[in-house]
Amino acid sequence: MNLEEEVFKIGKQLEKIVGQEGAMDSDSAVDLLKMLKDLPITLEVLQKTRIGMSVNTLRKKSENSDLQTQAKSLIKSWKKLLPGKMSIFFK
């Protein structure tokens, strides 16, 4: 399975967790976020899979502060991949 497919699969699992009625499965969501953090995600993969939107939705709907913090950290690290911010790293 290539990187794009793996990220897409994780995104589907996150969407399923967010869509659950009642209590969200925070432990599974944290595990999925850890998996995403360990993957070498590129800007192209982010754009094709739209995983950032899934992670942000999870962050907003979760009541678990640890989960929110991990999601926010992941999103911040991905924002560094944006072209406009790349100039900061080449000074």
Order of alpha helices (4+ residues) and beta strands (2+ residues): alpha-alpha-alpha-alpha-alpha-alpha
